[in-house]
Amino acid sequence: MQLPIPKHLQPFFTPTGEKNSEFEVTGGVKCTCGRQRFEVWESNDRLIVKLVCPDCSKEIIAFDSGKHGWDGFVGGCDFVDRSLPWERYGCPQCAGSLFRVTIHIMSQGKQDFIKECVAHDGSFSPDDWVNAFEWIDISLKCENCRHTENRWLDMETM
């Protein structure tokens, strides 16, 4: 079964749970160095979210609304001001700066993407369906105090 894991997240995303399907997937983020804790940075009121591994300094763009999801990938709707500064997120309970990150992606599925996009636009391939997801939510769990921010980012991308 193919899961709707966007290509930019595939090297870092590990599916969890038993409810994953072509239409939704939940998983944790893991750096290529093996660590599972990150600093979380956001810009443009969370329209761009990046994760920074404190151990190897790798930066992972978890979400960029101007490039990812249906509107960004299919529609090319990029209204993000990339000149705005990044802000590091701190835990509201303890001000900790390291988090475990869980991402939930919802998709209309491969056949819907093929019918709506591939059949009408030669610039898309059937394999691109994973990039055209319809919803993303990102949850954070503080490594220090274990405070959880469910749906820290919760965004429709269509």
Residue pairs with C-beta under 8 A, 6 or more apart in sequence:
1 20
1 21
1 22
2 22
2 110
2 130
3 15
3 20
3 21
3 22
3 25
3 130
4 22
4 23
4 24
4 25
4 105
4 106
4 107
4 109
4 129
4 130
4 133
5 13
5 15
5 25
5 27
5 105
5 130
6 68
6 105
6 130
6 131
6 133
7 130
7 131
8 61
8 68
8 131
9 29
9 60
9 62
9 103
10 130
11 32
12 29
12 30
12 31
12 32
12 60
13 27
13 28
13 29
13 30
13 103
14 27
14 28
14 29
14 30
15 25
15 26
15 27
16 26
16 27
16 28
16 102
17 26
19 26
20 26
20 27
22 107
22 109
22 110
23 106
23 107
23 108
23 109
24 104
24 105
24 106
24 107
25 104
25 105
26 102
26 103
26 104
26 105
27 102
27 103
28 36
28 100
28 101
28 102
28 103
29 36
29 38
29 51
29 60
29 62
29 100
29 101
29 102
29 103
30 36
31 38
31 53
31 55
31 56
31 58
31 60
32 56
32 58
33 53
33 55
33 56
33 58
35 53
35 54
35 55
35 56
36 100
37 53
37 54
37 98
37 99
37 100
37 143
38 51
38 52
38 53
38 54
38 60
38 98
38 99
38 100
38 101
39 51
39 52
39 54
39 88
39 89
39 97
39 98
39 99
40 49
40 50
40 51
40 88
40 89
40 99
40 101
40 140
40 152
41 49
41 50
41 51
41 52
41 86
41 87
41 88
41 89
42 48
42 49
42 50
42 86
42 87
42 89
42 153
43 80
43 82
43 84
43 85
43 86
43 87
44 65
44 80
44 81
44 84
46 152
46 153
46 155
47 64
47 65
47 66
47 80
48 61
48 63
48 64
48 65
48 66
48 80
48 82
49 61
49 62
49 63
49 64
49 138
49 153
50 59
50 60
50 61
50 62
50 86
51 59
51 60
51 62
51 101
52 58
52 59
52 60
53 59
53 60
54 98
62 101
62 103
62 138
63 69
63 136
63 138
63 153
63 155
64 72
64 80
65 71
65 72
65 80
65 155
65 157
66 72
66 77
66 78
66 79
66 80
67 73
67 78
68 131
68 133
68 136
68 157
69 131
69 132
69 133
69 134
69 135
69 136
69 155
69 157
69 158
70 132
70 133
70 134
70 157
70 158
71 77
71 157
71 158
72 78
72 157
73 128
73 131
73 132
74 117
74 124
74 132
88 97
89 97
89 99
89 140
89 152
90 96
90 97
91 97
91 99
91 142
91 144
91 145
91 147
92 147
92 149
93 142
93 145
93 147
94 142
94 144
94 145
94 147
96 142
96 143
96 144
96 145
98 142
98 143
98 144
99 140
99 141
99 142
99 143
100 140
100 141
100 143
101 138
101 139
101 140
102 138
102 139
102 140
102 141
103 136
103 137
103 138
103 139
104 135
104 136
104 137
104 138
104 139
105 133
105 135
105 136
106 133
106 134
106 135
106 136
107 113
107 129
107 130
107 132
107 133
107 134
108 132
108 134
109 129
110 126
110 129
113 124
113 126
113 128
113 129
113 132
114 126
114 129
117 124
117 128
117 132
118 124
118 125
118 126
118 128
133 157
134 156
134 157
134 158
135 155
135 156
135 157
135 158
136 153
136 155
136 157
137 151
137 152
137 153
137 154
137 155
138 151
138 152
138 153
139 148
139 149
139 150
139 151
139 152
140 148
140 149
140 152
141 147
141 148
141 149
142 148
